[in-house]
Amino acid sequence: MDPEAGALLWRCRRGMKELDVLLGRYAAAVLPQAAPAERRLLARLLDRPDPELAGYFLGGEVPPEPDMAALVTRITSSCMMNVP
């Protein structure tokens, strides 16, 4: 994994286990081949506070920006497909 991807993966480590799992699994699977735009979008998402992220991933809230809402859906979907 290149340094930029590694830094983003590190930022996926949050204060909440559920967020760590969701974001970490997505980042580990997608970042190595992610386009720069996808990386920038993930970085913007990671700039948000944990309570806001918890609302998106655990509380059924939807980000107001369409690109961010689509990313939240991709992250949630990718993690659901990896559940045994």
Contacts in CASP RR format, 6 or more apart in sequence:
PFRMAT RR
TARGET T0000
AUTHOR 0000-0000-0000
METHOD contacts of the structure
MODEL  1
MDPEAGALLWRCRRGMKELDVLLGRYAAAVLPQAAPAERRLLARLLDRPD
PELAGYFLGGEVPPEPDMAALVTRITSSCMMNVP
1 9 0 8 1.000
1 31 0 8 1.000
1 32 0 8 1.000
2 32 0 8 1.000
4 39 0 8 1.000
5 27 0 8 1.000
5 31 0 8 1.000
5 32 0 8 1.000
5 34 0 8 1.000
5 39 0 8 1.000
6 31 0 8 1.000
8 27 0 8 1.000
8 31 0 8 1.000
8 39 0 8 1.000
8 42 0 8 1.000
8 43 0 8 1.000
8 46 0 8 1.000
9 24 0 8 1.000
9 27 0 8 1.000
9 28 0 8 1.000
9 31 0 8 1.000
11 43 0 8 1.000
11 46 0 8 1.000
12 19 0 8 1.000
12 20 0 8 1.000
12 23 0 8 1.000
12 24 0 8 1.000
12 26 0 8 1.000
12 27 0 8 1.000
12 46 0 8 1.000
13 20 0 8 1.000
13 24 0 8 1.000
14 20 0 8 1.000
14 23 0 8 1.000
14 50 0 8 1.000
14 53 0 8 1.000
15 50 0 8 1.000
16 50 0 8 1.000
16 54 0 8 1.000
18 54 0 8 1.000
18 57 0 8 1.000
18 58 0 8 1.000
19 50 0 8 1.000
19 53 0 8 1.000
19 54 0 8 1.000
19 57 0 8 1.000
21 79 0 8 1.000
22 57 0 8 1.000
22 75 0 8 1.000
22 76 0 8 1.000
22 79 0 8 1.000
23 46 0 8 1.000
23 53 0 8 1.000
23 75 0 8 1.000
25 78 0 8 1.000
25 79 0 8 1.000
25 82 0 8 1.000
26 74 0 8 1.000
26 75 0 8 1.000
26 78 0 8 1.000
26 79 0 8 1.000
27 42 0 8 1.000
29 78 0 8 1.000
29 82 0 8 1.000
30 38 0 8 1.000
30 78 0 8 1.000
31 39 0 8 1.000
31 42 0 8 1.000
34 42 0 8 1.000
41 67 0 8 1.000
41 68 0 8 1.000
41 71 0 8 1.000
42 71 0 8 1.000
44 68 0 8 1.000
45 53 0 8 1.000
45 68 0 8 1.000
45 71 0 8 1.000
45 72 0 8 1.000
55 61 0 8 1.000
56 62 0 8 1.000
56 63 0 8 1.000
56 72 0 8 1.000
57 72 0 8 1.000
57 75 0 8 1.000
57 76 0 8 1.000
62 69 0 8 1.000
62 72 0 8 1.000
63 69 0 8 1.000
63 72 0 8 1.000
END
